[in-house]
Amino acid sequence: MTEGSADVMPLNWKARSAGEHRPGKRNRRRRVTAARVPAALTCAALSVLTVLSALSAPSAAGAGPAGAAPGRTAERPGATTDRLTDRLSDRGTVARLATGERLELTGRDAAGTSGAPSRARHLRIDPAPNRTAPGRYAYTVADGELSVRPVARRTAAAPTRVPLPGRGARASAVRTADAGTYPVTLTITHADVTTKTFTLWDRATWTPYPVNSDAGGPASTVELPPGDYFAVALHSDPGQPSYLLARTFEVTDAGLTVAFDQRAAKETAVTVSDDATAVRRGSAVWISVPGGDLAGFAGQGADKVYATPFSVPGAALRVHDVLVKRGTSASVPSPYRYDLTHAFTDTVPAAPVARVRTAQLAKTVTTVRAPKAGVGAALLSVPETGQWTGVYLDAPVRAGGTVTEYVTPGVTYARMLQYGTYEHALTLPDRTLPMPSAAASPGAANLAATNVAPTNASARETFGAAPFQPGPDQSGGSTRQGGKLSLYEPGTFTDAAGNAGGDERSRASYRLSHQGNTIVRADGLKPAQGVSASVPAGSRTYELEHTVTRKVPYARLSTLVRSEWSFASQDTSARAPLPLIGVGMTVSGLDARNTAGTDPVTVTARAVTRGSQAGETVTGIAYSTDDGGRWTDLPLTRTPLTDSSTRPGTGDPGAGPGAGAGASRMSVAGPGAGAGTASRAGTASARLPVPTTASFVSLRVTAVNDEGGSVRRTVLRAFAGPATQGDETVGGTRISGVTVNGGKPVVFTATGEQEFTARFTATDPAGVADGDLYLYHGPPDTPDGVLLATRPATCAPVTATTSTCEAAFAYVDPRLTLGRNALAGAWKAAVWARSNDGSGLADLRAASTVQLQRHSRLTVNAAPEPVRKGGTLTVTGGLSRADWEGAADPDGAYQGYAGQPVKLQFRATTATATAYATVKTVETGGTGELRTTVKATADGYWRFVFAGTPTTPAVTAAGDFVDVT
C-alpha cells in the first residue's frame, strides 16, 4: 500500500559529496533475488540495486494521505535493461542463467595491479534451496563483458552475457572481416565436444577478438588480421573433466587451422599432502591475461580440471580450491575448510599441481552463531587477485558451532555467510592471514596468488551473533538533496558485530510525517525498495518510522525491527545523509544458538548520529517476553561519550557497519565501528535477568542527541530465552489437513535430485495472507536435520476465508542434502499461516509426521534350473537399501540390510494357482544376503518379499521361474 503523490528518483546515484559514504570494503558483495521482481536487499547493504516506490510528499505542508499511487521502478540514467531482474545498477548486476539459477556480479573499488582494472567484480551463482551447490560454469571476461555458460550438461546451454559496470569495450576490440583478415578455424581435437567456448587475444596489445562459439561441435571460425595470438578453449561435457586448453599461434598471409589437443592438458589443483580426508568441494580455475581479461571454469563438486601447460609472459593460470572432509553434506558440515589459492604466472609447468602441507597454511577457528536450531549455513570466499572477476566458492558450515579454517597466507579473501535458503546473508570483513612463522620459506611464500600485505586479522572470529538489527553506523541510507528526501534503510539484519546483512524474504514499510501529518507512506516493500518524497524548503522537524518484518523457516529471531526517528532537516545543495540516530545492541551471555541460559545477560546499546557531530545519550533499555505486549525498563549504566573519529575501524568511511578488519574492527565496544564522521557516541548497558519462562526476549532502546533528534529502536525476539518454544495461535487463524507427499512416505534413492510436495489448509475470518512449511528430524529445539521448501509456500484462496497452501521440496539429493543414514525415519512438519489483516497467526511445530525412507532393493535367484522334481532348490538373494553416506556413484550406493525377516514365496504355474503363498521366512545375513533351500515340487515362480520398516520401504523381488522336470 502506498500513500502520497508520485515522484521517483534513483537512489543508486553516482555523485557523492566528499563527506558521504564511498564504496569500500564493506559493500563489495551483496545478494539480490532476481527471481522476484523487484530485487531484494543484499547482504552487503551498501551496494544497492535500488527500486523506488513512486512516491513523494503532498504539495501543501501538513497535508494528510493523498491516496495510493501506482509504484514504478527508477532506472539509473544511461542504464538499459529488458526487465528488472536483469537490471544493471551502479554497483551490482543480477541476471538469470539458462539453468534458471541466479547470477550476481557484485562490485567494489579496489587498487588494481598494473594493467588491471581498479574496480573488481566478483561472480556469485546461487543454487536453488535444497540444492547444496550450483553446477559448473565456463566464464570469460573480454571486451567489457562477462559471459557465463553452464557446462557438463546433456543439452547445450546458451551463455548469459552481462556488461561489466565501469568497463566498456575497448575501441579496437571488435573487428569485422575485411581484406586484411584471414579465416582461422579453432578446433578441439581428440575429444567428444558438445559445447565449447573460445577466447583469444592479440599478444601485442592484449586486445580480445570475439569468437562465436555457440554452435555445437568442436570448431569455430574467426577472421583475424596478421599477428601473434593467444587463445583459450574451454570444454566440459557430461561425465568429463573440465579442460582449459591454451595455444599460441601466428597469422601471416593466409588462413589456418589451430588445433587444441585435449590430450596435452594436465590436471591442475591445490592439494593438501598431509590430509587424506580432504576432498575438493569446489574450484575456480582460470587463465588471466594482461588488461584483466580471463577465461576459466568455476563451480561446486569434485570434478577434475585439466589445463594445457604454456609459457606466455603476462598470462597466468590461477587456481582457487575449497576442500572439505569427505562425506560432507548440508546436514553434516565439514569440521574444517581449506581455502587455497595458487598462481602459475608466465609459465604453467608440465604438472600444474600445487601441493601444500597444513603447517604452511594459516589456521583459524571461526564460530558461526545460529538464528535457529538446525538451520544450515554456508561460508563463501573469493580471493582478491586484482582481476576483474573472481568467483565465490561455498562450503556448508555448522550454524551454532565452529569450523577450523586453513587458508593460503598472504592472500586477501572476500567473504560472505549465508543462512538457510541463502536469503539471509552477511557480508564479512575481508581477511588476510599472515604466514605461519614455521612455514616462512620461498616455497611457502609462493602459495600467495598476489603480494598482498597482511591486515590485522583476528585469530578467532564470531559471526551471526544476535540481535540482528541495523548497525549503529548505517551508511548508504536515507539522504536529502534540496527539497528531495530519499528514504532507504538497508542492513536490517546486520549481526551484533556489525557484519552488514539483509533478508530477501523480509518486508518493509516507511512512514514519513511532519507534526503527525503523513507526508508519504509505503507498505509491503521488498528490502531493496526505497521511497522518495518532496518536502518544503527550509528547516523542519520530521518523524520517520521504518518497520521490517519477517516470518521465515530458517530464522526465529528479529521477527520485527522498527525504528522510530524524530530529526531536523533543511535544504542542502549536495546530497547529505539524514541526521538519523543509529542504534546498535549487543547481548553478552548467549550461546551458539543465540539463546540465553539461566544467568543474567548484559545488554549494551550504542547510539551514533549519521553525518553529524552531535553527541548522543542512550536514555532507555527495556525488554519484553511477550512480543512487546508489556515492556520492563532496566537500570542503565552509561559510558562517557567518545569521539568516533578516534575509534578503531574508522579509516574507511565507506566501510559501513563495523568497518575495519579482524581484531581492530571487533575491539570496539558495541556493534560496528565508526561511520567515518567525527561524532560522539553514546553508550549504555543494562543487566537483564532473563525469566526462565521466556521463550524469546524482545529489546527496545531509546536515545537522543543534542540536536533535538531522537530514536526508539524495537527488535522483537532479539534473542531466545531458556524456555522451550511451543505452538502459537493468535486470533482466528487455523491450520488443518497437513499432508506431505500425498500422505505416503518420502522414499529417497541413493543419489540424484528428487522432489516432493506438501499441502495444508489455512483459514481465518479475514482471509489468509501467507504461510509456509518445513520438515525437521529430531527434537524441535535441537533438530539434527532440516529440509526447507525450495521457495515460500504458495497459498491459493478457495473461499474468502480459506486457502490451500502448497510447498515444493525440489532438488533434494539425499547424499548431498542429508548425508546421514540415521536421518531416515520419522520427520515432523512445522507449519504456519497468517491472516490478511495481521491479527491472526497459527504456528504449529509438529502438525504432521512423515517417514523419510531409504530406497530398498531385493533380488532373488533360484537354482539349479531346471531341477528334478523332489530335488533341492537353493534360493539366494539380497536385501539392500540406499546409502546416503556412500561415495558418488552414477547408479547410487546401496548397502546390505542385515537381520531383517524376508518371506520366501512361491506361485505354481497351474491353472488353479493364481497367487503367491509364503513358504518360509528367512533372515538376512550381515551384508543383507539371503540363502535357503527348499524341495522342488512343481513348475513356478519364486520370490522374496520384504514388509518394510519405518526407515526402509517394502519391496518385492521379481519372480524367478524354475522348470521342474
LUMDREN-452103 format. One line per field, with one value per residue (C-alpha): residue number from 1; residue in one letter; x, z, y. Coordinates in steps of 0.5 Angstrom, whole numbers. Layout:
pos: NUM ... $
code: A ... $
xx: X ... $
zz: Z ... $
yy: Y ... $
This chain:
pos: 1 2 3 4 5 6 7 8 9 10 11 12 13 14 15 16 17 18 19 20 21 22 23 24 25 26 27 28 29 30 31 32 33 34 35 36 37 38 39 40 41 42 43 44 45 46 47 48 49 50 51 52 53 54 55 56 57 58 59 60 61 62 63 64 65 66 67 68 69 70 71 72 73 74 75 76 77 78 79 80 81 82 83 84 85 86 87 88 89 90 91 92 93 94 95 96 97 98 99 100 101 102 103 104 105 106 107 108 109 110 111 112 113 114 115 116 117 118 119 120 121 122 123 124 125 126 127 128 129 130 131 132 133 134 135 136 137 138 139 140 141 142 143 144 145 146 147 148 149 150 151 152 153 154 155 156 157 158 159 160 161 162 163 164 165 166 167 168 169 170 171 172 173 174 175 176 177 178 179 180 181 182 183 184 185 186 187 188 189 190 191 192 193 194 195 196 197 198 199 200 201 202 203 204 205 206 207 208 209 210 211 212 213 214 215 216 217 218 219 220 221 222 223 224 225 226 227 228 229 230 231 232 233 234 235 236 237 238 239 240 241 242 243 244 245 246 247 248 249 250 251 252 253 254 255 256 257 258 259 260 261 262 263 264 265 266 267 268 269 270 271 272 273 274 275 276 277 278 279 280 281 282 283 284 285 286 287 288 289 290 291 292 293 294 295 296 297 298 299 300 301 302 303 304 305 306 307 308 309 310 311 312 313 314 315 316 317 318 319 320 321 322 323 324 325 326 327 328 329 330 331 332 333 334 335 336 337 338 339 340 341 342 343 344 345 346 347 348 349 350 351 352 353 354 355 356 357 358 359 360 361 362 363 364 365 366 367 368 369 370 371 372 373 374 375 376 377 378 379 380 381 382 383 384 385 386 387 388 389 390 391 392 393 394 395 396 397 398 399 400 401 402 403 404 405 406 407 408 409 410 411 412 413 414 415 416 417 418 419 420 421 422 423 424 425 426 427 428 429 430 431 432 433 434 435 436 437 438 439 440 441 442 443 444 445 446 447 448 449 450 451 452 453 454 455 456 457 458 459 460 461 462 463 464 465 466 467 468 469 470 471 472 473 474 475 476 477 478 479 480 481 482 483 484 485 486 487 488 489 490 491 492 493 494 495 496 497 498 499 500 501 502 503 504 505 506 507 508 509 510 511 512 513 514 515 516 517 518 519 520 521 522 523 524 525 526 527 528 529 530 531 532 533 534 535 536 537 538 539 540 541 542 543 544 545 546 547 548 549 550 551 552 553 554 555 556 557 558 559 560 561 562 563 564 565 566 567 568 569 570 571 572 573 574 575 576 577 578 579 580 581 582 583 584 585 586 587 588 589 590 591 592 593 594 595 596 597 598 599 600 601 602 603 604 605 606 607 608 609 610 611 612 613 614 615 616 617 618 619 620 621 622 623 624 625 626 627 628 629 630 631 632 633 634 635 636 637 638 639 640 641 642 643 644 645 646 647 648 649 650 651 652 653 654 655 656 657 658 659 660 661 662 663 664 665 666 667 668 669 670 671 672 673 674 675 676 677 678 679 680 681 682 683 684 685 686 687 688 689 690 691 692 693 694 695 696 697 698 699 700 701 702 703 704 705 706 707 708 709 710 711 712 713 714 715 716 717 718 719 720 721 722 723 724 725 726 727 728 729 730 731 732 733 734 735 736 737 738 739 740 741 742 743 744 745 746 747 748 749 750 751 752 753 754 755 756 757 758 759 760 761 762 763 764 765 766 767 768 769 770 771 772 773 774 775 776 777 778 779 780 781 782 783 784 785 786 787 788 789 790 791 792 793 794 795 796 797 798 799 800 801 802 803 804 805 806 807 808 809 810 811 812 813 814 815 816 817 818 819 820 821 822 823 824 825 826 827 828 829 830 831 832 833 834 835 836 837 838 839 840 841 842 843 844 845 846 847 848 849 850 851 852 853 854 855 856 857 858 859 860 861 862 863 864 865 866 867 868 869 870 871 872 873 874 875 876 877 878 879 880 881 882 883 884 885 886 887 888 889 890 891 892 893 894 895 896 897 898 899 900 901 902 903 904 905 906 907 908 909 910 911 912 913 914 915 916 917 918 919 920 921 922 923 924 925 926 927 928 929 930 931 932 933 934 935 936 937 938 939 940 941 942 943 944 945 946 947 948 949 950 951 952 953 954 955 956 957 958 959 960 961 962 963 964 965 $
code: M T E G S A D V M P L N W K A R S A G E H R P G K R N R R R R V T A A R V P A A L T C A A L S V L T V L S A L S A P S A A G A G P A G A A P G R T A E R P G A T T D R L T D R L S D R G T V A R L A T G E R L E L T G R D A A G T S G A P S R A R H L R I D P A P N R T A P G R Y A Y T V A D G E L S V R P V A R R T A A A P T R V P L P G R G A R A S A V R T A D A G T Y P V T L T I T H A D V T T K T F T L W D R A T W T P Y P V N S D A G G P A S T V E L P P G D Y F A V A L H S D P G Q P S Y L L A R T F E V T D A G L T V A F D Q R A A K E T A V T V S D D A T A V R R G S A V W I S V P G G D L A G F A G Q G A D K V Y A T P F S V P G A A L R V H D V L V K R G T S A S V P S P Y R Y D L T H A F T D T V P A A P V A R V R T A Q L A K T V T T V R A P K A G V G A A L L S V P E T G Q W T G V Y L D A P V R A G G T V T E Y V T P G V T Y A R M L Q Y G T Y E H A L T L P D R T L P M P S A A A S P G A A N L A A T N V A P T N A S A R E T F G A A P F Q P G P D Q S G G S T R Q G G K L S L Y E P G T F T D A A G N A G G D E R S R A S Y R L S H Q G N T I V R A D G L K P A Q G V S A S V P A G S R T Y E L E H T V T R K V P Y A R L S T L V R S E W S F A S Q D T S A R A P L P L I G V G M T V S G L D A R N T A G T D P V T V T A R A V T R G S Q A G E T V T G I A Y S T D D G G R W T D L P L T R T P L T D S S T R P G T G D P G A G P G A G A G A S R M S V A G P G A G A G T A S R A G T A S A R L P V P T T A S F V S L R V T A V N D E G G S V R R T V L R A F A G P A T Q G D E T V G G T R I S G V T V N G G K P V V F T A T G E Q E F T A R F T A T D P A G V A D G D L Y L Y H G P P D T P D G V L L A T R P A T C A P V T A T T S T C E A A F A Y V D P R L T L G R N A L A G A W K A A V W A R S N D G S G L A D L R A A S T V Q L Q R H S R L T V N A A P E P V R K G G T L T V T G G L S R A D W E G A A D P D G A Y Q G Y A G Q P V K L Q F R A T T A T A T A Y A T V K T V E T G G T G E L R T T V K A T A D G Y W R F V F A G T P T T P A V T A A G D F V D V T $
xx: 0 3 0 3 4 8 15 21 29 34 38 44 46 53 55 57 60 67 64 59 60 64 64 69 71 64 60 63 59 51 46 39 34 33 27 22 21 24 30 31 36 43 48 53 47 51 52 45 41 35 28 24 16 13 12 13 10 4 4 2 5 2 -3 -5 -5 -6 -9 -4 0 2 9 14 22 27 33 40 41 44 43 39 35 30 27 28 31 37 38 45 46 51 54 52 49 44 42 39 43 40 39 35 40 41 48 50 56 58 63 68 73 80 87 88 95 99 95 89 82 81 74 74 67 66 61 56 52 47 44 36 34 36 41 47 51 51 53 60 60 65 66 70 71 73 71 68 63 62 60 57 55 53 57 57 50 47 44 48 46 46 51 49 52 53 56 62 60 65 69 67 69 76 75 80 77 71 74 70 72 76 81 87 84 84 80 82 79 80 78 79 82 82 75 68 65 58 60 66 68 74 77 83 87 93 99 102 96 92 86 81 77 70 69 62 63 55 55 55 62 69 70 69 72 74 77 84 89 96 99 101 95 94 88 84 79 74 71 67 61 57 62 68 73 74 79 83 86 91 95 99 99 101 97 101 98 94 88 90 87 89 88 87 90 86 91 96 92 95 91 91 89 92 92 94 99 98 91 88 81 80 77 75 68 69 74 75 81 82 87 88 92 94 89 84 81 80 77 76 71 68 63 62 64 70 70 78 80 86 90 95 102 104 109 107 109 104 99 98 94 90 87 82 81 76 77 73 72 70 63 61 53 49 47 54 58 66 69 75 75 81 81 87 90 96 98 103 105 108 110 105 109 108 105 101 99 101 102 102 102 98 104 105 98 95 90 84 78 71 65 58 52 45 39 35 37 38 39 44 50 55 61 63 70 74 81 83 87 87 83 76 72 73 68 65 66 62 62 57 59 55 51 51 58 65 70 77 80 86 88 93 97 98 92 86 80 73 68 60 56 49 44 38 36 41 37 39 46 52 58 64 70 76 81 89 92 100 104 106 113 115 113 117 120 121 116 111 111 109 103 100 97 99 103 98 101 97 92 90 87 83 86 78 72 65 59 52 51 44 41 40 39 41 48 49 54 49 52 49 42 37 39 37 39 35 28 28 28 30 29 32 35 39 42 36 39 46 49 51 59 57 57 52 46 40 34 31 24 23 18 19 14 16 12 15 11 11 7 3 1 3 8 9 8 9 8 10 16 22 28 32 26 26 22 23 19 19 19 18 24 27 29 23 23 20 18 20 18 21 19 22 18 20 17 22 23 31 31 26 30 29 22 20 25 22 26 22 26 25 30 31 33 34 36 43 46 50 47 48 45 39 42 38 41 43 43 46 46 50 48 53 52 48 50 52 44 44 40 40 41 39 45 43 46 48 45 50 47 51 48 51 48 49 53 53 58 52 53 48 45 42 36 33 34 27 26 19 18 11 13 12 6 9 16 20 25 32 37 43 50 52 59 62 61 67 70 68 74 79 76 79 76 74 80 75 69 65 66 59 57 63 69 76 78 80 82 81 74 72 75 70 65 58 57 60 66 65 62 67 64 67 61 61 58 53 54 50 49 44 44 38 36 32 26 26 19 22 22 24 27 25 29 28 33 31 37 37 42 44 41 34 34 31 30 26 29 25 27 22 25 32 35 32 30 31 24 22 18 11 6 3 -5 -7 -14 -18 -12 -13 -9 -11 -10 -3 0 7 8 0 1 6 13 18 23 30 34 42 44 41 36 29 23 16 11 7 0 -4 -11 -11 -17 -18 -24 -20 -17 -10 -4 1 4 10 12 19 21 26 28 29 27 24 29 35 34 39 36 32 29 27 22 25 21 16 9 4 -3 -9 -15 -21 -26 -26 -23 -20 -14 -10 -2 3 10 15 21 26 33 34 40 40 47 49 43 42 49 47 43 41 36 32 25 20 20 16 12 13 7 5 0 -2 -9 -10 -11 -5 -9 -8 -3 -2 5 5 11 9 3 4 9 12 17 23 26 32 30 31 33 31 34 32 36 33 38 39 35 32 31 29 22 24 31 34 33 37 34 39 38 40 36 40 38 40 47 46 53 56 61 58 56 52 48 48 51 47 49 46 41 42 38 31 26 24 19 20 14 12 7 6 4 -2 -9 -11 -5 -6 -3 4 4 9 14 18 21 29 33 38 46 51 51 44 45 39 40 36 34 27 24 22 15 13 14 13 16 20 21 23 18 20 15 19 21 20 26 26 20 17 20 18 23 21 19 25 22 24 23 22 23 $
zz: 0 -2 0 -3 -10 -15 -15 -17 -16 -17 -10 -14 -15 -18 -15 -8 -3 0 7 4 4 -1 -4 0 3 7 1 -4 -4 -4 -5 -9 -12 -19 -19 -15 -18 -16 -13 -6 -1 -1 5 3 5 2 -5 -7 -13 -11 -13 -11 -10 -14 -8 -6 -1 -2 -5 2 8 13 8 10 6 -1 -4 -6 -12 -17 -16 -22 -22 -23 -28 -27 -32 -38 -36 -41 -39 -42 -35 -28 -26 -31 -29 -28 -22 -21 -16 -18 -23 -23 -28 -30 -33 -38 -32 -28 -23 -21 -23 -19 -20 -14 -14 -10 -11 -11 -12 -18 -20 -26 -32 -28 -27 -21 -20 -18 -20 -16 -19 -15 -17 -12 -12 -11 -4 -2 -8 -4 -9 -16 -22 -26 -31 -36 -35 -39 -39 -45 -49 -43 -42 -37 -41 -36 -39 -35 -37 -36 -39 -43 -47 -49 -45 -48 -45 -41 -42 -38 -39 -34 -30 -31 -36 -43 -49 -52 -59 -62 -59 -64 -71 -78 -83 -89 -94 -89 -85 -86 -83 -77 -75 -68 -66 -60 -62 -59 -55 -56 -56 -55 -52 -52 -51 -55 -53 -56 -55 -60 -56 -58 -55 -51 -55 -55 -61 -61 -63 -64 -60 -60 -65 -63 -64 -63 -68 -69 -74 -73 -78 -76 -79 -79 -72 -66 -62 -55 -55 -49 -51 -45 -46 -41 -42 -38 -35 -37 -33 -35 -40 -40 -47 -49 -55 -58 -66 -71 -77 -83 -90 -90 -86 -82 -77 -70 -66 -59 -57 -51 -49 -48 -42 -35 -28 -24 -17 -10 -5 2 2 9 10 6 9 5 -2 -7 -5 -11 -15 -20 -25 -30 -34 -34 -39 -38 -38 -34 -39 -37 -38 -34 -30 -23 -19 -14 -14 -14 -22 -24 -28 -33 -36 -42 -40 -43 -43 -44 -41 -37 -37 -31 -29 -23 -18 -12 -9 -3 1 6 9 5 6 8 7 9 15 16 15 15 21 17 11 7 3 -2 -8 -12 -19 -24 -27 -34 -34 -33 -31 -34 -27 -25 -18 -12 -6 1 8 14 17 11 12 16 21 25 28 26 30 27 31 29 28 29 31 26 20 15 14 8 8 2 0 -6 -7 -9 -14 -18 -23 -26 -24 -18 -17 -10 -7 -1 3 9 16 22 25 32 32 30 24 23 17 14 9 4 8 5 0 2 1 1 5 6 11 8 12 10 3 2 3 10 8 12 9 13 13 8 11 10 15 16 14 20 22 22 14 12 6 -1 -3 2 0 -7 -4 -5 -11 -10 -6 -1 5 11 15 22 22 28 30 32 29 31 26 27 34 36 36 28 27 23 25 29 24 18 11 5 7 7 5 3 -3 -4 -3 -4 2 -1 5 4 10 9 13 17 19 21 26 33 31 25 19 15 13 10 9 2 5 9 8 10 11 11 14 14 17 20 26 26 19 14 8 5 7 3 6 4 0 -1 2 -4 -5 -2 -2 -4 -2 -4 2 3 3 10 16 19 24 21 24 20 22 19 20 18 19 17 18 15 17 17 23 29 31 30 27 27 27 28 28 30 29 30 26 24 16 12 5 2 -4 -4 -2 5 10 14 21 24 30 29 35 36 41 44 49 53 55 49 47 40 38 41 47 54 60 67 68 67 61 59 54 51 47 43 39 33 29 22 18 25 30 35 42 44 50 51 55 56 55 56 55 54 54 51 44 46 50 56 57 63 64 66 70 66 67 62 59 57 50 46 39 34 30 34 35 31 24 22 17 11 11 6 11 13 20 23 19 19 19 25 32 31 28 33 39 39 45 42 35 29 29 26 21 18 21 27 32 40 41 47 50 56 59 63 67 65 69 64 66 66 63 57 50 47 49 46 47 46 46 46 45 44 41 43 36 38 35 38 36 39 36 38 36 37 39 39 43 45 52 56 56 50 45 44 39 38 36 36 33 29 24 24 20 18 13 13 8 6 -1 -1 6 3 6 2 -1 -3 -7 -6 -11 -15 -15 -12 -10 -7 -4 2 3 8 9 13 15 18 18 15 10 9 7 7 10 10 12 13 16 21 25 32 38 35 39 37 31 27 20 17 10 7 2 -5 -4 0 0 -5 -2 -6 -4 -4 -1 2 9 7 3 0 1 -2 -1 -6 -4 -10 -12 -6 -7 0 -1 -1 3 8 8 14 14 21 19 16 20 22 21 23 19 22 19 20 17 18 17 12 17 21 27 27 27 27 28 29 31 30 25 22 21 15 14 10 8 4 -2 -2 -7 -7 -11 -12 -16 -15 -18 -21 -27 -29 -23 -22 -18 -11 -12 -7 -10 -7 -7 -6 -6 -2 1 1 2 -1 3 4 6 1 -5 -11 -16 -22 -20 -13 -7 -3 3 5 11 16 21 17 16 9 6 1 -3 -9 -14 -18 -26 -25 -27 -20 -17 -18 -12 -8 -2 4 4 10 13 12 16 12 14 16 9 7 4 3 3 4 1 -1 -4 -12 -13 -19 -24 -22 -19 -13 -10 -4 0 5 9 10 17 19 15 9 5 3 -3 -7 -12 -19 -19 -22 -26 -24 -29 -25 -29 $
yy: 0 7 14 21 24 20 22 18 19 14 12 9 16 17 23 24 29 29 27 22 14 12 5 1 -6 -7 -6 -11 -17 -17 -22 -20 -24 -24 -29 -24 -17 -12 -15 -15 -13 -16 -18 -12 -7 -1 -4 -2 -5 0 0 6 7 12 17 24 29 33 40 43 43 39 35 28 22 23 16 11 12 7 5 4 3 8 6 9 15 11 4 0 -7 -11 -13 -11 -18 -17 -9 -6 -2 3 -3 -9 -14 -19 -24 -31 -37 -41 -46 -41 -40 -33 -30 -24 -19 -15 -10 -5 0 -4 -2 -5 -8 -6 -6 -9 -5 -1 -4 -11 -15 -22 -27 -31 -36 -38 -45 -47 -48 -56 -56 -55 -52 -49 -53 -52 -46 -43 -36 -31 -23 -20 -14 -11 -16 -22 -29 -35 -41 -48 -54 -61 -62 -66 -61 -55 -48 -42 -37 -31 -24 -18 -12 -10 -4 1 -2 -1 -5 -2 1 -3 -10 -11 -12 -14 -18 -14 -15 -15 -21 -29 -34 -38 -44 -46 -54 -58 -65 -72 -70 -71 -64 -62 -55 -50 -43 -40 -33 -30 -24 -20 -22 -15 -11 -16 -14 -19 -22 -24 -32 -34 -41 -42 -47 -55 -59 -58 -52 -45 -40 -32 -27 -25 -20 -22 -22 -26 -29 -33 -37 -41 -46 -48 -55 -59 -64 -69 -74 -71 -66 -59 -57 -50 -51 -46 -44 -39 -38 -33 -31 -29 -28 -34 -37 -43 -48 -48 -55 -55 -62 -64 -70 -65 -62 -64 -64 -58 -57 -54 -60 -62 -67 -69 -69 -75 -74 -67 -67 -62 -58 -53 -50 -44 -45 -39 -36 -29 -24 -17 -12 -16 -21 -28 -35 -41 -45 -45 -49 -54 -61 -65 -65 -65 -59 -60 -54 -54 -52 -46 -40 -33 -27 -24 -29 -34 -40 -39 -44 -43 -49 -50 -57 -60 -67 -73 -74 -67 -65 -60 -64 -66 -60 -61 -59 -56 -52 -51 -44 -45 -40 -41 -38 -40 -34 -33 -41 -47 -53 -60 -62 -56 -58 -54 -59 -56 -58 -56 -53 -48 -45 -40 -43 -40 -42 -39 -39 -39 -37 -40 -36 -42 -49 -54 -49 -49 -44 -43 -40 -37 -34 -31 -29 -22 -22 -16 -19 -16 -22 -27 -33 -34 -42 -44 -50 -52 -50 -52 -46 -46 -49 -48 -49 -49 -46 -47 -41 -39 -34 -27 -27 -23 -26 -23 -27 -28 -32 -35 -38 -43 -42 -37 -31 -28 -27 -23 -19 -21 -17 -18 -22 -23 -28 -28 -34 -38 -37 -44 -44 -38 -40 -39 -45 -43 -35 -38 -40 -33 -31 -24 -20 -17 -14 -18 -14 -14 -21 -24 -31 -32 -29 -30 -29 -28 -26 -23 -19 -18 -11 -4 -3 4 7 5 8 9 10 16 22 29 34 40 39 32 26 19 14 8 4 -2 -7 -9 -16 -14 -18 -15 -15 -10 -15 -12 -17 -17 -22 -22 -25 -19 -14 -6 0 7 13 20 25 32 34 28 29 24 26 19 12 6 -1 -8 -6 -11 -10 -6 -1 6 12 19 25 32 37 44 49 51 47 43 37 30 24 17 10 4 -3 -9 -16 -23 -30 -35 -42 -41 -36 -35 -28 -21 -22 -15 -9 -2 5 11 17 25 29 36 37 43 44 42 43 37 30 29 24 25 26 20 17 10 5 -2 -7 -13 -18 -22 -29 -32 -39 -41 -41 -34 -37 -34 -39 -38 -33 -26 -22 -16 -11 -6 0 5 11 15 20 20 25 30 32 31 28 22 20 13 14 7 0 -4 -12 -16 -23 -23 -20 -13 -13 -11 -7 -7 -2 -3 1 4 4 10 10 17 20 18 21 16 19 16 9 3 2 9 9 7 12 7 1 1 -2 -5 -2 -5 -12 -17 -15 -8 -8 -13 -9 -3 -3 -4 -7 -4 1 8 12 16 22 26 25 23 16 15 8 5 -2 -6 -12 -17 -23 -27 -30 -38 -38 -34 -37 -30 -24 -17 -11 -3 2 10 15 23 27 35 37 35 28 22 15 9 2 -4 -11 -17 -23 -20 -27 -34 -35 -41 -44 -48 -45 -48 -47 -41 -39 -32 -29 -34 -37 -44 -50 -57 -62 -62 -68 -69 -73 -74 -78 -83 -84 -80 -85 -83 -86 -86 -80 -75 -70 -72 -68 -68 -63 -62 -58 -55 -52 -45 -41 -34 -30 -24 -29 -32 -28 -33 -39 -44 -51 -54 -61 -63 -69 -70 -65 -59 -54 -59 -62 -66 -65 -60 -59 -53 -52 -49 -43 -40 -44 -41 -40 -40 -38 -43 -38 -31 -35 -41 -42 -48 -48 -52 -52 -55 -59 -60 -61 -66 -70 -74 -76 -68 -65 -71 -74 -79 -85 -84 -79 -84 -85 -80 -73 -67 -62 -55 -50 -43 -38 -31 -27 -22 -16 -18 -20 -28 -33 -40 -43 -51 -54 -61 -61 -68 -73 -76 -82 -81 -87 -90 -94 -101 -107 -114 -120 -127 -133 -140 -145 -150 -149 -154 -158 -165 -166 -167 -164 -159 -152 -147 -140 -134 -126 -120 -114 -107 -100 -93 -91 -83 -83 -87 -84 -81 -87 -86 -92 -90 -93 -99 -103 -109 -109 -114 -118 -117 -122 -123 -128 -133 -134 -139 -139 -145 -144 -149 -146 -146 -143 -135 -132 -133 -137 -136 -142 -140 -133 -132 -127 -123 -124 -119 -116 -117 -123 -129 -136 -142 -149 -152 -158 -157 -160 -156 -151 -144 -137 -136 -129 -126 -120 -115 -112 -106 -102 -94 -93 -97 -98 -105 -108 -115 -118 -120 -128 -132 -138 -145 -151 -158 -164 $
